[in-house]
Amino acid sequence: MNPGTWRDWLPYPPNLSEHGPQIDHLITVVHYLMFALFIGWGIYFVYVLIRFRKREGHKATYDPAKGKIAKTTEIAVILAEAVLLVALSMPAWAAWKKAFPPPEASLHVRVVAEQFAWNFHYPGPDGIFGRTDPKLMNNVGNSLGLDLTDPHAKDDIITLGEFHIPLNKPVIVDLTSKDVIHSFTINVLRVKQDVIPGMMIPIHFTAVKGAGMYEISCAQLCGLGHYRMQGFVYIDTPEQYAQWFSEKESELQGATQ
């Protein structure tokens, strides 16, 4: 963060993603509009308090007020919000949704939400997700119902609340839920997407800096245990990611022997 910029006084979390600057710019413009409205309506409110205060010789009237200034201001606000939506928000959203990276150059992960945890499903070295079956789901080691009779499932890696991604590599995430609506949120990567049961929703992002551990939260009230639905994303260097993946493979091989 450079001293003397607007980021000094707007409480932004650090931005570690490639698409984050567009999101931050949009939020900044919205803040400016809200600040202008706050000042304008504040001045008007003080004016009304003084202009229409109770005074001797004046009698209150209850007829509806009419004023060209108020109507003009309302129209201006509507136009400003339309510009924000049509000129900034919709193009940024459309560009992000359509500009998916090529699958062969990306890390592909499935994220399955449940009350109250995040499950992460990585394909193994073969790069193919194993078959899953809801009938096989249990709470003693197979939370996603992985069908181990499928050859592609034998090398898959599943973690609970632990999401590892490499720096400078596009990540494609398929989101779904086992029960109710959740919201997959990683603030430092400017990621926030509702997770809908019965739907598979793809999103993508690229972490370009800030190797370390950061919080994953649920931004949708999803039950009494909503407060503890937490996970962590680990932004690794390529070497750290390769080491973590190798360790998980070794654990998997040890468990199947």
C-alpha positions in Angstrom: 0.0 0.0 0.0 1.5 3.3 -1.1 1.3 6.2 1.4 -0.9 9.0 0.4 -3.4 7.0 -1.6 -7.1 6.3 -1.0 -6.2 2.9 0.3 -4.8 4.6 3.4 -8.3 5.4 4.6 -10.5 2.8 3.0 -10.4 -0.5 5.1 -9.5 -2.8 2.3 -7.9 -6.2 3.0 -4.8 -6.9 1.0 -5.4 -7.8 -2.6 -3.5 -10.9 -3.7 -5.4 -11.8 -6.8 -5.1 -11.0 -10.5 -8.7 -9.7 -10.9 -8.7 -7.8 -7.5 -7.8 -4.3 -8.8 -11.1 -4.2 -10.9 -13.1 -5.2 -7.8 -11.3 -2.6 -5.6 -11.9 0.1 -8.2 -15.6 -0.6 -8.4 -15.9 -0.5 -4.6 -13.9 2.7 -4.5 -16.3 4.4 -6.9 -19.3 3.2 -4.9 -17.7 4.7 -1.8 -17.3 8.0 -3.5 -20.9 8.1 -4.6 -22.1 7.1 -1.1 -19.8 9.8 0.4 -21.3 12.5 -1.9 -24.8 11.3 -1.0 -24.0 11.4 2.7 -22.7 15.0 2.5 -25.5 16.2 0.3 -28.3 14.7 2.4 -26.6 15.8 5.6 -26.5 19.4 4.4 -30.1 19.1 3.3 -31.1 17.6 6.7 -29.5 20.5 8.6 -31.2 23.0 6.3 -34.6 21.5 6.9 -34.1 21.5 10.6 -33.3 25.2 10.6 -35.7 26.3 7.8 -38.8 24.5 9.2 -38.1 24.8 13.0 -41.0 25.7 15.3 -41.3 29.5 15.5 -43.9 32.0 16.7 -46.4 33.1 14.1 -45.8 30.0 11.9 -48.2 27.2 11.5 -47.4 23.7 10.3 -48.8 22.5 7.0 -49.3 18.8 6.1 -49.7 19.2 2.4 -47.2 17.1 0.4 -44.0 19.0 -0.4 -43.1 19.6 -4.1 -39.7 20.7 -5.3 -37.8 20.5 -8.5 -34.4 20.3 -6.7 -35.4 17.1 -4.9 -36.8 15.5 -8.0 -33.7 16.4 -10.0 -31.4 15.0 -7.3 -33.3 11.7 -7.2 -33.0 11.4 -11.0 -29.3 12.2 -10.8 -28.7 9.5 -8.2 -30.6 6.9 -10.2 -28.5 7.8 -13.3 -25.3 7.5 -11.3 -26.3 4.1 -10.0 -27.3 3.0 -13.5 -23.8 4.0 -14.7 -22.2 2.1 -11.9 -24.2 -1.0 -12.8 -24.0 -0.9 -16.6 -20.6 0.7 -17.2 -18.6 -0.8 -14.3 -20.2 -3.7 -12.5 -21.7 -5.7 -15.4 -18.6 -5.5 -17.7 -16.3 -6.4 -14.8 -18.5 -9.4 -13.8 -19.0 -10.5 -17.4 -15.2 -10.4 -18.2 -14.4 -12.4 -15.0 -17.0 -15.0 -15.7 -16.2 -15.5 -19.4 -12.4 -15.3 -19.2 -11.8 -18.8 -17.8 -8.3 -20.0 -18.1 -7.5 -23.0 -20.2 -8.1 -26.2 -18.1 -4.8 -27.8 -19.1 -2.9 -24.8 -17.6 -4.9 -24.6 -14.4 -5.3 -26.3 -11.1 -8.8 -27.8 -10.9 -10.4 -28.3 -7.5 -13.9 -29.3 -6.3 -15.2 -27.5 -3.2 -18.1 -29.1 -1.4 -19.8 -27.1 1.4 -21.7 -28.6 4.3 -22.9 -27.6 7.7 -20.3 -26.5 8.9 -17.2 -27.3 6.9 -15.4 -26.9 3.6 -14.4 -30.1 1.7 -11.7 -29.8 -1.0 -11.3 -32.5 -3.6 -8.1 -32.6 -5.8 -7.7 -35.0 -8.7 -4.6 -37.2 -8.3 -1.6 -37.3 -10.6 -3.8 -38.6 -13.4 -5.6 -35.3 -13.4 -9.1 -36.9 -13.4 -11.6 -36.7 -10.6 -12.8 -40.0 -9.3 -16.5 -40.9 -9.3 -18.5 -39.9 -6.2 -21.8 -41.4 -4.9 -23.9 -39.7 -2.2 -24.7 -43.2 -0.9 -21.1 -43.7 0.0 -20.8 -40.5 2.1 -20.0 -40.9 5.8 -18.3 -39.0 8.6 -15.4 -41.5 9.1 -13.2 -40.7 6.2 -15.3 -40.4 3.1 -17.2 -37.1 3.5 -17.6 -36.8 -0.3 -18.7 -40.3 -1.1 -15.6 -41.2 -3.2 -16.1 -44.5 -5.0 -12.8 -46.3 -4.5 -13.7 -48.9 -7.1 -13.2 -46.3 -9.7 -9.5 -46.4 -10.8 -9.4 -42.6 -11.1 -10.5 -42.2 -7.5 -7.7 -44.1 -5.9 -5.2 -41.2 -6.2 -7.6 -38.4 -5.4 -6.8 -36.1 -2.4 -9.5 -34.8 -0.1 -8.9 -32.3 2.6 -11.1 -30.7 5.2 -10.8 -26.9 5.6 -7.3 -27.0 4.0 -7.1 -25.4 0.6 -3.6 -25.3 -1.0 -3.0 -23.4 -4.3 0.2 -22.4 -6.0 1.3 -18.8 -6.8 0.8 -17.5 -10.3 -1.2 -20.5 -11.5 -4.9 -20.1 -12.5 -7.2 -22.0 -10.2 -10.6 -23.3 -11.3 -13.0 -24.2 -8.5 -16.3 -26.1 -8.9 -18.6 -25.2 -6.0 -21.5 -27.2 -4.7 -23.2 -27.9 -1.4 -24.4 -31.0 0.4 -27.2 -29.3 2.3 -28.1 -25.6 2.4 -26.9 -22.4 0.7 -23.4 -21.3 1.7 -21.1 -18.5 0.4 -17.5 -19.3 -0.4 -15.5 -16.2 0.6 -11.8 -15.5 0.4 -11.4 -11.8 1.0 -7.7 -11.4 0.1 -8.4 -13.1 -3.3 -11.6 -11.0 -3.9 -13.6 -14.2 -4.1 -17.2 -14.5 -3.0 -19.7 -16.9 -4.5 -22.9 -18.4 -3.2 -22.8 -22.2 -3.1 -26.2 -23.7 -4.1 -27.2 -27.3 -3.3 -27.9 -29.3 -6.5 -25.8 -26.9 -8.6 -22.1 -27.0 -9.7 -20.9 -23.4 -10.0 -17.5 -22.8 -11.5 -15.3 -19.8 -10.6 -11.7 -19.0 -11.2 -8.9 -16.8 -9.8 -5.1 -16.5 -9.7 -3.1 -15.6 -6.7 -0.2 -13.4 -7.8 1.5 -12.6 -4.5 1.3 -13.0 -0.8 2.4 -16.5 0.0 1.0 -17.5 3.3 -2.2 -18.7 5.1 -5.5 -16.8 4.9 -9.0 -17.4 6.1 -11.9 -18.9 4.2 -15.3 -18.0 5.5 -19.0 -18.5 4.8 -20.8 -15.2 4.1 -24.2 -16.8 4.1 -26.1 -17.6 7.4 -26.3 -21.4 7.1 -27.4 -22.6 10.6 -26.6 -22.4 14.2 -23.0 -23.4 13.6 -22.4 -20.8 10.9 -19.8 -19.0 13.1 -17.5 -22.0 13.0 -17.6 -22.7 9.3 -14.0 -21.7 8.7 -11.2 -22.9 6.5 -7.8 -21.8 5.4 -6.3 -21.2 2.0 -2.5 -21.7 1.8 -1.0 -19.7 -1.1 2.2 -21.7 -1.7 5.2 -21.2 -3.9 5.4 -23.8 -6.7 8.0 -25.7 -4.6 5.9 -25.6 -1.5 2.8 -26.8 -3.3 4.7 -29.7 -5.0 6.0 -30.7 -1.5 2.5 -30.6 0.0 1.0 -32.6 -2.8 3.8 -35.1 -2.6 3.2 -35.5 1.2 -0.5 -36.0 0.6 0.2 -38.7 -2.0 2.5 -40.5 0.4 -0.2 -40.4 3.2 -2.7 -41.8 0.7 -0.4 -44.6 -0.4 0.3 -45.4 3.3 -3.4 -45.6 4.1 -4.1 -47.9 1.2 -1.3 -50.4 2.0 
